């Protein structure tokens, strides 16, 4: 996930009946726990991400805050499982939560191109306040997130797919 100031991605965003092309940009520096990282702005809300070794951490992701920061990706592993426990804040309310992660390697084909890249897909299942949110994130080296789909209690919420970027 390139986190240099000014990095920009364009994504096809689908949410309900909305289908749009939206940008996500690195707009500044920010602390992510005890690590210096980047602040990103996009249509689904702000994010705060940082690298700690081969782990990609988030203290905020699309407007949802995590305490302590959550590990989204273990870039040095083709396969991995891990669990996070802490609190999440959404709509101004903090609640206890757990997230179970499973990571697997695969390939991602860039839309409107024949280029395929090695990728890592992370399935995250967040449980908090009687709700379950499942998110699949696909990362490609040097591009970052190239696909994401989120479901809440089994119902589709939103998806993004990489169109262009660093």
Z-matrix of the N, CA and C atoms (Angstrom, degrees):
N
C 1 1.454
C 2 1.522 1 107.54
N 3 1.318 2 117.78 1 104.49
C 4 1.466 3 119.96 2 179.63
C 5 1.531 4 110.12 3 -68.44
N 6 1.333 5 117.33 4 122.87
C 7 1.455 6 120.44 5 -176.08
C 8 1.528 7 112.61 6 -116.11
N 9 1.340 8 117.28 7 23.38
C 10 1.461 9 120.87 8 178.44
C 11 1.526 10 109.88 9 -70.88
N 12 1.340 11 115.52 10 143.13
C 13 1.460 12 121.52 11 177.82
C 14 1.525 13 110.01 12 -50.59
N 15 1.325 14 117.61 13 132.49
C 16 1.456 15 122.72 14 178.53
C 17 1.516 16 114.87 15 88.96
N 18 1.341 17 118.65 16 -9.73
C 19 1.471 18 119.41 17 176.81
C 20 1.523 19 108.64 18 -56.06
N 21 1.324 20 116.56 19 139.80
C 22 1.468 21 121.23 20 -176.20
C 23 1.523 22 109.40 21 -141.17
N 24 1.322 23 114.70 22 138.86
C 25 1.451 24 122.96 23 175.61
C 26 1.523 25 107.42 24 -124.68
N 27 1.309 26 116.87 25 146.85
C 28 1.464 27 121.47 26 169.71
C 29 1.515 28 107.21 27 -112.70
N 30 1.328 29 115.68 28 132.58
C 31 1.458 30 122.37 29 -177.31
C 32 1.520 31 110.56 30 -125.31
N 33 1.328 32 115.92 31 145.52
C 34 1.460 33 121.41 32 166.10
C 35 1.522 34 105.01 33 -82.52
N 36 1.320 35 116.85 34 121.49
C 37 1.466 36 122.94 35 -176.92
C 38 1.518 37 108.56 36 -111.15
N 39 1.325 38 114.94 37 132.78
C 40 1.471 39 120.46 38 177.47
C 41 1.521 40 107.62 39 -128.15
N 42 1.336 41 116.09 40 124.45
C 43 1.459 42 121.71 41 178.74
C 44 1.520 43 107.71 42 -150.17
N 45 1.319 44 117.17 43 115.21
C 46 1.459 45 119.82 44 -175.93
C 47 1.517 46 109.23 45 59.96
N 48 1.331 47 116.25 46 -125.21
C 49 1.467 48 120.92 47 179.68
C 50 1.521 49 111.95 48 -91.18
N 51 1.337 50 117.24 49 -5.04
C 52 1.454 51 121.97 50 -178.33
C 53 1.522 52 110.81 51 -81.38
N 54 1.317 53 115.97 52 129.81
C 55 1.458 54 122.76 53 169.65
C 56 1.522 55 105.54 54 -132.48
N 57 1.340 56 116.55 55 121.43
C 58 1.457 57 120.44 56 -175.68
C 59 1.518 58 110.26 57 -149.30
N 60 1.324 59 116.33 58 163.31
C 61 1.458 60 122.44 59 170.63
C 62 1.525 61 106.08 60 -102.23
N 63 1.330 62 116.48 61 123.31
C 64 1.456 63 121.69 62 -175.08
C 65 1.530 64 110.23 63 -130.57
N 66 1.342 65 117.10 64 144.11
C 67 1.469 66 121.03 65 176.86
C 68 1.526 67 112.10 66 -90.61
N 69 1.324 68 115.83 67 152.11
C 70 1.459 69 123.82 68 167.77
C 71 1.524 70 105.09 69 -127.29
N 72 1.346 71 116.31 70 131.45
C 73 1.465 72 120.37 71 -176.58
C 74 1.515 73 111.57 72 -132.24
N 75 1.340 74 115.54 73 146.43
C 76 1.458 75 121.36 74 168.90
C 77 1.529 76 105.76 75 -79.81
N 78 1.346 77 115.60 76 116.91
C 79 1.467 78 120.08 77 -173.28
C 80 1.527 79 113.50 78 -111.31
N 81 1.322 80 118.12 79 -5.36
C 82 1.455 81 119.29 80 179.19
C 83 1.516 82 112.09 81 175.35
N 84 1.326 83 115.21 82 -176.99
C 85 1.459 84 122.32 83 178.59
C 86 1.519 85 108.56 84 -97.48
N 87 1.333 86 116.12 85 153.98
C 88 1.458 87 120.77 86 -178.94
C 89 1.522 88 109.45 87 -159.27
N 90 1.312 89 116.68 88 153.04
C 91 1.457 90 120.69 89 173.19
C 92 1.518 91 109.49 90 -80.53
N 93 1.323 92 115.00 91 139.46
C 94 1.455 93 122.35 92 173.53
C 95 1.527 94 104.21 93 -125.47
N 96 1.329 95 115.41 94 94.86
C 97 1.462 96 119.14 95 -169.83
C 98 1.512 97 108.36 96 63.80
N 99 1.333 98 116.75 97 -123.92
C 100 1.468 99 121.50 98 -179.02
C 101 1.526 100 112.57 99 -97.97
N 102 1.342 101 117.11 100 7.11
C 103 1.463 102 122.24 101 -175.99
C 104 1.528 103 109.75 102 -110.11
N 105 1.347 104 116.87 103 140.24
C 106 1.462 105 118.77 104 174.46
C 107 1.518 106 108.77 105 -79.70
N 108 1.318 107 115.04 106 133.68
C 109 1.454 108 120.34 107 -178.83
C 110 1.504 109 111.57 108 -140.12
N 111 1.324 110 114.99 109 -148.93
C 112 1.457 111 121.42 110 -174.18
C 113 1.522 112 110.82 111 -127.78
N 114 1.337 113 114.77 112 149.99
C 115 1.454 114 122.38 113 174.22
C 116 1.533 115 107.62 114 -104.82
N 117 1.315 116 116.59 115 126.31
C 118 1.453 117 122.38 116 -179.97
C 119 1.527 118 109.19 117 -115.03
N 120 1.321 119 116.94 118 145.34
C 121 1.455 120 121.61 119 173.62
C 122 1.513 121 109.04 120 -120.41
N 123 1.325 122 115.16 121 138.90
C 124 1.453 123 121.23 122 178.11
C 125 1.513 124 109.88 123 -156.69
N 126 1.314 125 117.26 124 176.98
C 127 1.464 126 122.01 125 -174.54
C 128 1.523 127 114.22 126 -65.37
N 129 1.324 128 118.10 127 -22.37
C 130 1.458 129 120.32 128 -178.00
C 131 1.530 130 111.34 129 -94.05
N 132 1.349 131 117.01 130 2.35
C 133 1.455 132 121.46 131 178.44
C 134 1.512 133 111.78 132 118.72
N 135 1.337 134 117.02 133 172.05
C 136 1.465 135 121.24 134 -177.76
C 137 1.524 136 112.27 135 -74.32
N 138 1.328 137 114.87 136 154.16
C 139 1.459 138 122.23 137 175.19
C 140 1.520 139 108.54 138 -134.25
N 141 1.336 140 116.07 139 150.57
C 142 1.466 141 122.83 140 175.62
C 143 1.522 142 106.90 141 -130.67
N 144 1.341 143 116.03 142 114.42
C 145 1.460 144 122.76 143 -174.20
C 146 1.520 145 110.60 144 -127.44
N 147 1.338 146 116.03 145 152.19
C 148 1.469 147 121.26 146 176.66
C 149 1.522 148 109.15 147 -153.99
N 150 1.318 149 115.28 148 151.74
C 151 1.463 150 121.49 149 171.58
C 152 1.517 151 108.66 150 -94.02
N 153 1.332 152 116.91 151 133.72
C 154 1.466 153 123.82 152 168.76
C 155 1.524 154 104.64 153 -126.29
N 156 1.338 155 116.00 154 98.86
C 157 1.462 156 120.52 155 -172.40
C 158 1.521 157 108.54 156 63.54
N 159 1.344 158 117.52 157 -126.21
C 160 1.469 159 122.21 158 178.62
C 161 1.519 160 113.20 159 -93.41
N 162 1.333 161 117.10 160 6.53
C 163 1.463 162 120.61 161 -178.57
C 164 1.522 163 110.68 162 -100.58
N 165 1.334 164 116.11 163 131.09
C 166 1.459 165 122.02 164 174.51
C 167 1.522 166 107.56 165 -94.10
N 168 1.333 167 116.39 166 119.39
C 169 1.459 168 122.44 167 -177.36
C 170 1.521 169 110.70 168 -105.34
N 171 1.337 170 116.18 169 151.62
C 172 1.459 171 121.74 170 174.16
C 173 1.518 172 109.05 171 -135.40
N 174 1.340 173 115.95 172 130.46
C 175 1.460 174 120.03 173 170.63
C 176 1.525 175 109.44 174 -102.10
N 177 1.327 176 116.50 175 -14.16
C 178 1.463 177 122.76 176 174.51
C 179 1.515 178 107.14 177 -151.31
N 180 1.309 179 116.03 178 136.15
C 181 1.462 180 121.02 179 -179.01
C 182 1.523 181 108.21 180 -141.96
N 183 1.336 182 115.33 181 113.51
C 184 1.465 183 121.97 182 -179.45
C 185 1.525 184 111.17 183 52.00
N 186 1.344 185 115.93 184 43.16
C 187 1.449 186 121.19 185 175.61
C 188 1.517 187 116.07 186 85.89
N 189 1.335 188 118.32 187 -7.39
C 190 1.460 189 121.78 188 175.81
C 191 1.519 190 107.73 189 -96.28
N 192 1.343 191 117.03 190 127.80
C 193 1.462 192 121.45 191 -177.59
C 194 1.524 193 110.42 192 -99.63
N 195 1.349 194 116.05 193 148.05
C 196 1.460 195 123.31 194 -178.02
C 197 1.522 196 109.56 195 -125.53
N 198 1.330 197 116.27 196 134.63
C 199 1.463 198 121.52 197 174.91
C 200 1.524 199 108.28 198 -137.76
N 201 1.344 200 117.37 199 116.55
C 202 1.463 201 128.69 200 -3.72
C 203 1.533 202 110.37 201 -71.29
N 204 1.354 203 117.15 202 173.30
C 205 1.463 204 119.01 203 177.36
C 206 1.532 205 111.77 204 -55.21
N 207 1.312 206 115.71 205 148.84
C 208 1.457 207 122.98 206 -177.63
C 209 1.534 208 109.26 207 -101.82
N 210 1.335 209 117.52 208 141.63
C 211 1.468 210 121.87 209 174.30
C 212 1.518 211 107.88 210 -83.51
N 213 1.350 212 117.09 211 119.21
C 214 1.462 213 122.08 212 -179.20
C 215 1.518 214 113.45 213 -91.31
N 216 1.347 215 116.22 214 -27.66
C 217 1.458 216 120.98 215 -171.59
C 218 1.516 217 109.40 216 -152.80
N 219 1.329 218 115.95 217 139.96
C 220 1.458 219 122.58 218 172.49
C 221 1.538 220 105.62 219 -112.60
N 222 1.344 221 115.69 220 89.12
C 223 1.460 222 121.95 221 -170.57
C 224 1.522 223 113.62 222 -62.54
N 225 1.309 224 119.17 223 -22.83
C 226 1.457 225 121.29 224 -178.82
C 227 1.515 226 114.22 225 -85.83
N 228 1.348 227 118.07 226 0.19
C 229 1.473 228 121.04 227 -175.00
C 230 1.524 229 111.03 228 -121.37
N 231 1.352 230 116.17 229 134.22
C 232 1.471 231 119.69 230 175.19
C 233 1.523 232 111.08 231 -74.80
N 234 1.327 233 115.71 232 -32.97
C 235 1.461 234 121.41 233 177.15
C 236 1.516 235 108.37 234 -138.00
N 237 1.327 236 115.78 235 142.13
C 238 1.467 237 119.82 236 178.69
C 239 1.526 238 109.13 237 -164.56
N 240 1.313 239 115.49 238 155.52
C 241 1.463 240 122.07 239 169.72
C 242 1.518 241 107.36 240 -134.56
N 243 1.323 242 117.17 241 144.12
C 244 1.452 243 121.87 242 176.65
C 245 1.523 244 108.76 243 -158.41
N 246 1.324 245 114.76 244 167.10
C 247 1.455 246 120.62 245 -179.73
C 248 1.519 247 109.34 246 -131.86
N 249 1.318 248 116.20 247 145.64
C 250 1.462 249 122.89 248 176.21
C 251 1.526 250 107.86 249 -120.66
N 252 1.322 251 115.79 250 140.80
C 253 1.468 252 121.84 251 174.39
C 254 1.523 253 107.75 252 -131.60
N 255 1.312 254 116.02 253 136.59
C 256 1.459 255 120.63 254 179.11
C 257 1.507 256 109.85 255 176.05
N 258 1.353 257 114.98 256 -143.69
C 259 1.459 258 121.39 257 178.49
C 260 1.519 259 108.88 258 -127.02
N 261 1.335 260 115.86 259 145.57
C 262 1.460 261 121.54 260 173.79
C 263 1.524 262 108.50 261 -119.92
N 264 1.340 263 114.36 262 147.57
C 265 1.459 264 120.12 263 176.38
C 266 1.513 265 108.58 264 -119.17
N 267 1.314 266 115.07 265 125.53
C 268 1.453 267 121.44 266 175.49
C 269 1.518 268 106.43 267 -141.09
N 270 1.314 269 116.99 268 135.97
C 271 1.464 270 122.33 269 -177.20
C 272 1.529 271 111.14 270 55.83
N 273 1.342 272 117.56 271 34.16
C 274 1.450 273 122.56 272 174.74
C 275 1.516 274 116.36 273 81.45
N 276 1.332 275 118.30 274 1.43
C 277 1.459 276 122.03 275 -177.21
C 278 1.530 277 109.92 276 -113.82
N 279 1.352 278 116.37 277 129.14
C 280 1.465 279 122.09 278 176.16
C 281 1.520 280 109.10 279 -92.19
N 282 1.342 281 117.58 280 131.96
C 283 1.467 282 121.87 281 176.44
C 284 1.528 283 109.48 282 -136.70
N 285 1.344 284 117.78 283 149.23
C 286 1.463 285 120.49 284 174.67
C 287 1.532 286 109.63 285 -62.82
N 288 1.325 287 116.09 286 145.13
C 289 1.467 288 119.76 287 -177.60
C 290 1.521 289 110.76 288 -152.15
N 291 1.330 290 115.42 289 159.83
C 292 1.458 291 122.67 290 170.12
C 293 1.523 292 107.62 291 -130.97
N 294 1.324 293 115.21 292 150.28
C 295 1.456 294 120.79 293 174.90
C 296 1.522 295 107.32 294 -133.46
N 297 1.336 296 116.70 295 127.25
C 298 1.463 297 122.53 296 174.43
C 299 1.527 298 107.88 297 -103.55
N 300 1.337 299 116.39 298 129.58
C 301 1.460 300 122.36 299 -176.84
C 302 1.517 301 110.85 300 -116.17
N 303 1.332 302 115.96 301 142.32
C 304 1.459 303 123.31 302 170.61
C 305 1.521 304 106.89 303 -133.64
N 306 1.330 305 117.53 304 130.06
C 307 1.463 306 122.58 305 -177.77
C 308 1.517 307 110.00 306 -121.27
N 309 1.347 308 116.46 307 134.75
C 310 1.465 309 122.23 308 177.88
C 311 1.520 310 109.92 309 -139.09
N 312 1.325 311 116.27 310 151.16
C 313 1.458 312 120.42 311 178.42
C 314 1.527 313 110.04 312 -87.76
N 315 1.321 314 116.06 313 157.50
C 316 1.458 315 121.83 314 179.32
C 317 1.510 316 109.78 315 -170.52
N 318 1.326 317 116.79 316 -154.39
C 319 1.459 318 121.92 317 176.56
C 320 1.527 319 109.26 318 -131.82
N 321 1.322 320 115.53 319 154.68
C 322 1.453 321 122.70 320 176.44
C 323 1.516 322 107.38 321 -130.96
N 324 1.321 323 117.57 322 129.67
C 325 1.460 324 121.89 323 176.80
C 326 1.520 325 108.39 324 -99.37
N 327 1.323 326 116.01 325 124.87
C 328 1.460 327 121.44 326 -179.56
C 329 1.527 328 108.69 327 -66.16
N 330 1.358 329 117.79 328 129.47
C 331 1.464 330 120.59 329 179.73
C 332 1.531 331 112.04 330 -54.14
N 333 1.323 332 116.27 331 142.27
C 334 1.470 333 124.27 332 178.87
C 335 1.529 334 112.09 333 59.14
N 336 1.338 335 116.49 334 31.37
C 337 1.452 336 121.98 335 -179.32
C 338 1.524 337 108.16 336 -149.73
N 339 1.316 338 115.84 337 159.94
C 340 1.459 339 119.43 338 175.18
C 341 1.525 340 111.19 339 -97.07
N 342 1.325 341 117.18 340 2.16
C 343 1.460 342 121.26 341 -177.64
C 344 1.520 343 111.01 342 -77.52
N 345 1.325 344 115.80 343 126.12
C 346 1.457 345 121.50 344 174.06
C 347 1.522 346 108.58 345 -112.15
N 348 1.314 347 115.76 346 142.21
C 349 1.456 348 122.03 347 -178.87
C 350 1.510 349 109.89 348 -122.60
N 351 1.326 350 116.06 349 148.96
C 352 1.455 351 119.13 350 170.77
C 353 1.517 352 107.93 351 -64.89
N 354 1.311 353 116.91 352 140.78
C 355 1.453 354 120.21 353 -178.13
C 356 1.522 355 110.74 354 -139.65
N 357 1.318 356 115.30 355 163.74
C 358 1.455 357 122.92 356 172.12
C 359 1.522 358 107.20 357 -122.33
N 360 1.318 359 116.71 358 126.69
C 361 1.455 360 121.07 359 177.92
C 362 1.520 361 108.62 360 -108.77
N 363 1.325 362 114.79 361 129.83
C 364 1.456 363 122.07 362 -179.66
C 365 1.522 364 108.24 363 -114.53
N 366 1.328 365 116.13 364 123.97
C 367 1.460 366 121.84 365 173.49
C 368 1.517 367 107.05 366 -99.24
N 369 1.329 368 116.60 367 122.60
C 370 1.462 369 121.99 368 -179.12
C 371 1.515 370 109.22 369 -119.38
N 372 1.323 371 115.88 370 130.16
C 373 1.463 372 121.24 371 178.41
C 374 1.521 373 108.39 372 -119.81
N 375 1.350 374 116.32 373 106.09
C 376 1.451 375 123.01 374 -178.37
C 377 1.521 376 109.38 375 -95.56
N 378 1.324 377 116.30 376 130.97
C 379 1.462 378 122.01 377 176.26
C 380 1.516 379 108.16 378 -120.80
N 381 1.345 380 116.16 379 122.87
C 382 1.463 381 121.50 380 179.73
C 383 1.516 382 109.73 381 -158.28
N 384 1.315 383 116.58 382 137.98
C 385 1.472 384 123.27 383 174.01
C 386 1.529 385 112.54 384 49.51
N 387 1.341 386 116.68 385 41.38
C 388 1.455 387 120.72 386 176.83
C 389 1.521 388 114.76 387 76.27
N 390 1.323 389 117.68 388 8.33
C 391 1.459 390 122.94 389 -178.62
C 392 1.524 391 108.93 390 -116.96
N 393 1.330 392 116.19 391 147.91
C 394 1.458 393 121.33 392 175.33
C 395 1.516 394 108.56 393 -122.09
N 396 1.348 395 116.37 394 126.44
C 397 1.467 396 122.14 395 176.84
C 398 1.513 397 107.64 396 -118.11
N 399 1.322 398 116.24 397 122.77
C 400 1.463 399 121.21 398 178.02
C 401 1.519 400 108.87 399 -109.71
N 402 1.324 401 115.04 400 129.28
C 403 1.461 402 121.11 401 -179.67
C 404 1.515 403 108.95 402 -130.01
N 405 1.329 404 115.74 403 133.36
C 406 1.467 405 120.96 404 171.63
C 407 1.516 406 107.21 405 -109.94
N 408 1.332 407 115.65 406 122.66
C 409 1.456 408 122.93 407 179.09
C 410 1.519 409 108.64 408 -114.89
N 411 1.320 410 117.38 409 128.77
C 412 1.459 411 121.27 410 175.21
C 413 1.524 412 107.81 411 -113.91
N 414 1.341 413 114.99 412 127.17
C 415 1.459 414 122.86 413 -179.01
C 416 1.523 415 109.26 414 -113.42
N 417 1.330 416 117.23 415 140.93
C 418 1.463 417 122.30 416 172.04
C 419 1.527 418 107.76 417 -122.44
N 420 1.331 419 115.23 418 138.95
C 421 1.472 420 121.21 419 -177.92
C 422 1.528 421 110.11 420 -55.59
N 423 1.315 422 116.20 421 135.95
C 424 1.464 423 125.97 422 178.49
C 425 1.526 424 114.26 423 69.68
N 426 1.343 425 118.71 424 -4.41
C 427 1.465 426 121.25 425 176.47
C 428 1.520 427 111.59 426 -111.15
N 429 1.329 428 116.94 427 -34.74
C 430 1.461 429 120.78 428 -176.58
C 431 1.513 430 111.10 429 94.93
N 432 1.327 431 115.92 430 -143.67
C 433 1.466 432 120.49 431 179.66
C 434 1.526 433 108.28 432 -70.32
N 435 1.338 434 116.13 433 126.63
C 436 1.462 435 120.42 434 179.14
C 437 1.530 436 111.89 435 -115.26
N 438 1.321 437 116.34 436 -12.84
C 439 1.467 438 120.30 437 177.01
C 440 1.522 439 108.23 438 -158.89
N 441 1.316 440 115.63 439 141.89
C 442 1.462 441 120.89 440 175.44
C 443 1.521 442 108.35 441 -150.18
N 444 1.323 443 116.28 442 135.70
C 445 1.460 444 121.03 443 174.71
C 446 1.514 445 108.17 444 -135.50
N 447 1.330 446 116.59 445 134.20
C 448 1.465 447 122.10 446 -177.81
C 449 1.521 448 110.20 447 -124.18
N 450 1.330 449 114.74 448 136.18
C 451 1.469 450 123.06 449 175.05
C 452 1.522 451 107.66 450 -128.01
N 453 1.323 452 116.04 451 141.92
C 454 1.461 453 121.61 452 177.42
C 455 1.519 454 108.25 453 -119.30
N 456 1.332 455 116.12 454 123.16
C 457 1.464 456 121.70 455 -175.06
C 458 1.527 457 111.03 456 48.82
N 459 1.348 458 115.65 457 39.25
C 460 1.457 459 122.80 458 176.37
C 461 1.517 460 115.26 459 84.49
N 462 1.337 461 118.80 460 -6.87
C 463 1.466 462 122.08 461 -178.08
C 464 1.522 463 110.53 462 -99.93
N 465 1.337 464 115.92 463 135.90
C 466 1.465 465 121.94 464 179.35
C 467 1.526 466 110.83 465 -57.69
N 468 1.354 467 115.85 466 132.63
C 469 1.464 468 121.69 467 176.83
C 470 1.522 469 110.19 468 -109.91
N 471 1.342 470 116.73 469 -55.71
C 472 1.454 471 120.77 470 -176.13
C 473 1.517 472 110.84 471 -165.20
N 474 1.348 473 115.38 472 159.22
C 475 1.455 474 120.71 473 172.93
C 476 1.517 475 109.09 474 -144.54
N 477 1.329 476 115.13 475 152.72
C 478 1.448 477 121.20 476 172.20
C 479 1.522 478 108.41 477 -131.54
N 480 1.331 479 116.13 478 148.47
C 481 1.458 480 120.55 479 176.18
C 482 1.529 481 108.57 480 -138.94
N 483 1.338 482 114.94 481 134.19
C 484 1.462 483 123.71 482 -177.83
C 485 1.524 484 110.94 483 -58.95
N 486 1.335 485 115.43 484 133.37
C 487 1.467 486 121.53 485 172.91
C 488 1.526 487 110.42 486 -114.76
N 489 1.346 488 116.16 487 -44.52
C 490 1.464 489 120.06 488 178.35
C 491 1.525 490 108.66 489 -159.78
N 492 1.318 491 114.77 490 162.53
C 493 1.465 492 118.53 491 179.68
C 494 1.504 493 112.29 492 170.01
N 495 1.332 494 114.02 493 -167.54
C 496 1.463 495 118.78 494 -173.87
C 497 1.522 496 113.34 495 -59.90
